[in-house]
Amino acid sequence: MMIPVIDSHVHMEHVACMEYFRNYRREHGFDYVNIACICGGGWDSTGNNLLAAALKLTDPHFFAHGGLFYPEVPVKTPMPEGWEFERQAKELLDMGFDGIKMLETKPTMAKLHALPVSDAAYEDYFAFLERTGTHIVWHACDPETFWDADTAPAFSFAEGWFYGDGTFPSKEQIYRDVFAVLDRHPKLNATFAHFFFLSDFPDEAVRVMEKYPNISFDITPGREMYDYFSRRRDTWREFFVKYADRIVFGTDMTADEFQGGVGDILATMRRFLETDDVFRFWDFEIRGLGLPDRAAKAIEGGNFARMTALEPKPMDKAKLAAYAERALPYVKDAADRAWLADFFEKNL
């Protein structure tokens, strides 16, 4: 059986992104691309979900992981009728989404929501995801340097990702909340984005892999990951070989290409996995792991397919129509809202 090549982690924000990602998939040789839909709190989450649904409806080469919608932040519980967390997850999966995307434990979102994922309000939701084996793409924490003014990179200040002013939850608190969830639901099928921000902590990465057998990490940049990997190249090569079936390829690509040129990023990531070259990118030296071919192919697509499905689920038009009727009024961008309303009227 051919092992698919999959980018498991990209983001769409507006209608124009649909054509961007159609071209991206074709031009860069992906069999499939997964749209990770962002949760609320400043992000247009119903718009994200509806755009991804429209793309899935018209192109069979796209997976999508839907995000929860939060009518207001800070989050007040209980959630309004119809927007309960478990019900939202069921609804997204029933209409044809392939999994769930979580950004709730990125420090900006954790501060904005003011509702830890370990709160009882999420209990039925996580129990449902565990029971059904639903795949989660989960962003938890951020690089530890973002809490220290002396080490935080300039872009963290520009993006609002500096967390050392005392108003954000600490890195330790976020990890405590996540591990509290994992300890209550140890069979969760979750891929932690950006290597769970453990690329400078190989012992902790091993502990997580050994304790939680359904947990995986993606290698979506965070560019700092590749610096840390390269500084301990032999240690990390052993890790990547041992856990080759639990590491997932993703780029975090957006239409504005904020991480850099697509070709350069993809070439760098594949060169890092497939060769033992020593080269420079992102202003530091990268030492390739030179993984066995089987391991590299599993990471570059096979693992995501195994954790979700061999191909994307079809959309259920009737269930999507019901969701769209309820969700369209919450789409923040007027042009996107009008386009989506017209699209669903014509296609559902």
Order of alpha helices (4+ residues) and beta strands (2+ residues): beta-alpha-beta-alpha-beta-alpha-beta-alpha-alpha-beta-alpha-alpha-beta-alpha-beta-alpha-alpha-beta-alpha-beta-beta-alpha-alpha-alpha-alpha
